[in-house]
Amino acid sequence: MTDSTAVVRDLAERARVAARSLALLTRAEKDAALLALADAVAAATEQIVAANAEDLQRGREGGMATGLLDRLTLDADRVAAVADALRDLAALPDPVGEVVRGSTLANGLQIRQVRVPMGVVGMIYEARPNVTVDAAGLGLKSGNAMILRGGSAAASTNRALVGALRSALEAHGLPQDAVQLLEGGHDAVTALMTARGLVDLLIPRGGAGLIQAVVTESTVPVIETGVGNCHVYVDVAADRAKALAITVNAKTHRPSVCNAAESLLVHRDVAADFLPTALAELAAAGVVLHGDEASAAHAPEGVEVLPASDDDFATEYLALEMSVAVVDDVDAAMEHVRRHGSGHTEAIVTEDRAAARRWTAEVDAAAVLVNASTRFTDGGEFGFGAEIGISTQKLHARGPMALPELTTTKWVVEGDGQVRA
């Protein structure tokens, strides 16, 4: 047994003990604990921001991209938002104990399928320290113990956050080991991915390389959270004002996140009317444009459109960059999405109900939007509170994952002496 394997085994065994305690908590007890965690995070703002400054400094010195630095940053306002997310979780229904279905058989047996916690959940994620708190809160509310392995770029911030959370749990009379931080290099990650029987579920959250490595190498069951090569398609029947506002918002509101639009598709019959203004506004917002010949032909004077390759159309930029293409019709737009999309979020802008129905029925993605920005694919925006990630797979969970997706089910059968004939 390697040192890393021994470390993960110890974490998982302590997490298992903690999970048994969490499974017995009432909703009121969990909600009170979440409020205590929120207060603890808020009270530790100064220490958290100072630790984050250390991570940011290392990131800048290491040449970290601007978009990644934005994801890494926790200032006082963002710490407050993270604490508020915990408070929001306290206000949400508790999924544990919910009866999914049930019946009473003719022989009198009462059968119920109820939601129960997964048990021990591992998270492997990159430079998003807010995920540390979101995952801890979602785990507590759903009755799961969490083993968190954040990226090395956020090491100092994650230590400060987990320290505050564990202290708050202990002060509230709950096991500290409900939230644990796994540190170490690749060996530690591999040990977590192969801790089958000790860890019940593993959730990767980050770039394509991280996600694929976890999916292909893990022996622990994995929920795949996918990258976000999201599209906005402007249909021939689009309201031009809506289309412009949606496109600019979807790309520029926060370009470093997975629900930001990376590609703009425009129907050929409206390209001459729509693209000059859209390209000008995107360029004015600092967006680097990669387009096909047809879209570049509509660029106004002073707006540069770089030639786009297949790789450009397949890229999740996570920055102020965007690919642009002119398509013949909704079928061509859907074919482009099938070829280059990642199954995350795809939006159509149209006033044609038939086109909208086709889009929602035929586009294979976790979220399909009509006349709305891709930025709405988010657990908070959907009313779920904080999210653990956005799943692009089709088994167990798809789309923004929150409390119900962190549970499994158990069959409870109650009788009065019945035996099977």
N, C-alpha and C positions, 0 to 999 in steps of 0.2 A: 504494500500500500504506500503510495507516494504521500509526501507531506500535504500536498493540495487535496488529495482524496480524503485524507484524515481530517483536514480542516472542514471540508464540505460535509463530511459525515457528522462531525460534531455539531455544526450549525444546523443541519437538517434534523438530527435527533432532538436537539433543544427546541427547534421550531415545532416538531411534532408534539412535544409536551405542551408547548404554548397553544397550539391549535386546539388541543382537547379542551383547554380552559375557555378559549374564545367561543367554541361551539355551544357552550352552556350559557353564554351571556344573553340577557334579554335585549330587546331593542333599546329600552331606556338606558341600560347600562352602557351599551355601545355608543349611543348618541352622546351621553355625558362624557365618555372618554374622548370622543372626537372633538368635542368642544374644548376639553383640556389640552389636547394636542394642538389645536389651533392657537390657543392662548400661549402655549409654550413656544411655538414657532414665531409668533409675533413678538414675544418677549426677547427672543434671541436674535432679533433682526440685525443688530449691530455686529454680532459675532458672525452671523451667516454672510452678511455683505462683505465683511473683512476677509473671510475665507474665500468668498467668490472672487474678490479682487486678486488674490493669489493665483487662482486658476486662470483668470483673464490675462494676467501678466504673462504667465507661462504660455498661454495660447498665442498671444501677440508675438512673443519672442520666437515661437515655433512656426510662425507664418499661418496660423489658423485663418480660414476664410471668414469674411465679414458675416455671412449668414450664420455660420456655426458659432461665431462669437456672440451673435444676438441670441441664439438658442441657449448659450451657456450663461448669459448674464442674469443675475438676480440683484436688482436694486431694491430699495425699500418698498417701492410701490408693488413690485412683483412678489416680494415676500408677503406683503399684505394680501395680495390676490391669492397666493398659495394657501395662506391661513383661511381666507374666506371660502376657498374651495372645500376645506374640511368642514367648515360650518354648514355649507350647502349640503354636504353629504349627510350631516346629522338630521337634516330636514326631510330626507328622502325615505321612502318606505324600505323596510328591511326585507330582503328577498328570502332570508332563511326561514323555513317553516311554511312558506307559501305552498298551498295545495295546487299542483299543476292539473291534476285530474283525479277522479275517484269515483267509487261506486260501491253499492252493497249488493253482493251476489244473492241468488235465490236461496242459498244455504245459510245466509246470514253473515257471511264474512264481509268485513268492511275493509276495502282496499283503497289506499291513497298513495299517490306519487307526490312526494314533497321535496322542496329544494333544501339542499344541505351544502355546507362549505366543501370546497375541493380538499382542503387540508393544508398542505405546504405548497406555496406557489413561489417559483423563482422568476425574477425579472432580470434580463440582460439588456442594457440600454446604453446609449451614447451620451453626449454632452447636453443632457436636458435635466438639470437638477430638480426642476419642478416635478418631474416624474417620480422622484424619490418620495415626496410627500403625498402625491396623488395615489401612488401604489400602496403606501402604508395605510392611508385612510380607507381606500377601497377594500384592502385586505381586512382591516379591522371590522368594517361595517358588514362584510360578507362572511366573517368568521374564519378567515384564513391567516395563517402566519406567513410572512413575506421574507424571502431571502433576496436581497437587492444587490446586483452587481452593476454599478454605474460605470461609465467610461472613465479612464484615467484622467481625461481632461478636466473632469469635475470632481476630482478626488477630495480636495480640501472642502469644497462646498458640501459634498455628500456626507463627509464625516461630521461637519457641523450640524447638518439637518438631522441625521440619524441620531446623533448624540442628544439633541433636544427632544426628539420623539421618544427615545428610550427612557430618558429621565422622566418625561411626562407620564409614560406608561407605568413606571415604577411608583411614582408619586400617587398615581390613581389606583394603585393596588392591582394592576394587571401585569402579566409577565413581560419583562423587557424583550424577551426572545420572540415576541410576536413580530418584531421588526429587527432584522439583522443585515449588516453590510458585509458583503464578501469582497475582500481586497485581494490583490495579487495579480499575476500576469495571465498568460494564455493557459497555463496549467490549471489555474484555479477555475477559469471559465470551462475548460474541458471537463474538469471534475464535476462541476455543477450540471453540465449537459448530460453526463453519463451517470448521474445519481438516481438511476431508475429504482423505484421501490422506496426511496427516501424522499424524493421530491415528486409531488403529484402532477404538477403542470409547470411548463416553462413558457414564458412569453418574451420573445425578443422585440425590441423596439429601436429602430434606427435605420441606417442606410441599407441598401440592397445587399452589400457584402456581408454585413453582420447577420441580417435575417437569413440569408441563404446558408451561411455557415452553421447557424443554429439548427435550421430545418434539416440539413443533410447530415450533420454529425451527431445530433442529440439522440439518445436512447430514451430520454424522458418525453412524454407526450408534449407536443408543441402546438400553440395557437399562433399561426403565422400572421403577423402584422406587416402589411405590405408597403412598398414605396408608393409615392403619389405622383405618377405622371398623369396629371388631371388635365382634361380638355374643356374648353368652352367652344361650342359650335353655334355660330350665328346663322340662322336659317334664312331662307328667302323671305319668310313671313315674319321676321323679327321686327320688333319695335326698336328703331335705331338708338333712341335715347337709353332704353333699358339695356340694350346690348353693349353700349359704350360703358355705362356705369358698372355693369356686371364684369366686363372684361378687365377694366382697370382695377376694380376692387379685388377680383380673384387673383390677379398677378401681384399687385403692389401693397395690399393691406398688410400682409406679413409674409414676405416671399420665402422665408427660411423654414416654413412648416409644410407638412405633407399634403395639406388640402389646398395649397396655393396652386393656381392654374399654371401649367408649364407649356401648354400649346393652345393656339387660337386657330380655329377652322372657320372659314367664311364661305358661304354659298357664292358661286361665281356670279350670279345675277345681281348681288348686292355689293360685290367687292369694290367696284369703282366708287360707290356712294359711301360705304362704311370705312374701308381700310385707310384712306388718307387721314381722316380724323383720328381713328383708333391708333394708328402707328405713331402719329404725331404726339398724342397724349401719353402713350406708353414710353416713347423716347424722352419726352419732357420729364417723366417720372424717373428717368435713369435706367430704363429697361434696355438691355442689349437684345437686338432682334435678329433671329435667324429665320430666313424665309425662303420659300420656293420662288421660282422665277415669276409666277403670276402675282404673288403677293408683293414682291419687290417692285414690280412694275407700277404699283399704286402708291408707293412711298412718296410723300411730298418732298419738296426741295429741302435739303438739310437733314433729312432723316436717313440714316444708313441702315440697310437690311443686309446682313451677311448671308452668303449662300448657305442653305441648310442641307445637311446630309441626313441619311437615315439615322445615324447616331444622334444627331441633334434632335430629331423628332422622338427618339426613344429616351432622352435624357431627363432625369429629375434634377433640375438645376438648383433648387433650394436657394435661389439668388435672384437678383433682378435681371433675368434672362428669360427669353421666351421664343419658342418656335412658332412659325405662322405658315399656314397653307391655305390655298384656295381650292375648294372642292366643288364638284359638279352638282351634288344634291345630297339629301339626307342619307342615302345609301352609301355614297362615297365617304361621307363623314363617319358613318358607323364602321365602314371597312377600315378607315384610317385608325379609329379608336381600337378596333380589334387587333390591328397590326402592332400598334405602338403603346396602347394603354396598359396600365398596371392593375386594372380592376379595382381602383380606389374610388374615384368620384368623377363623373362625367356629366356635363351640363349642356342643355340646349336652350337657346333663346329663340322663341317663336310664338306667334299668335295663332298658329295653325294647330288645332287640337289633334288632328290626325297625325301630324308629324310628332307632336309631343307624346301621343300614345305609342307610336312606333319606337320612339327613343326609350321610353321607360320599359317597354316590353322586350326590346331586342338588344339593348346595350347590356353587356354582362359586366356589372360592376357592383361593388358593395353599396354605393349610393348613386342614384341617378336624379338629377335636378332639372326642373323646368323653370326658366325665368328667374334664376337665383344664383348667387355666387357660390363657387365651390367651397368657399371659406366656411360655409355653414355645416359641412360634414365634421361635426365635433360633438363630443359627448355633452359638453356644457351647453352648447347651442340647442341640442336636442332635448334638453331638460333632464339629462341623466346625472348631472353633477360632474365631478372629475371623471376622466376616462382612463382606462388602463392602456388603451391603444385602439387602433382601427384595424380590424381584421379584414383581409382580402381573400381569405379562404372561405369554403362553403360549409365546412363541418363545424358543428357546435355553436360557433359564433361568427357573425359577419357584420361589418360596419363598426361604428363606435361601440366599444365594449365597456360596460360599467358593472353595476352590482350583479344583475342576474347572470351575466356571462362568467362570473367568478364562482358560480355554484354548479353543482351537479344535482342529480336527483337520487332519492332513495325510496323504495317501495315499503310502505308500512301496512302490514296486514294484521287486523285484530279479529279474533274469533271468540267463541265461547265453547270450546271443546270439539269443534268440527274435525272430522277425519275424512280422508279421501276414500271414496268407495272404489 
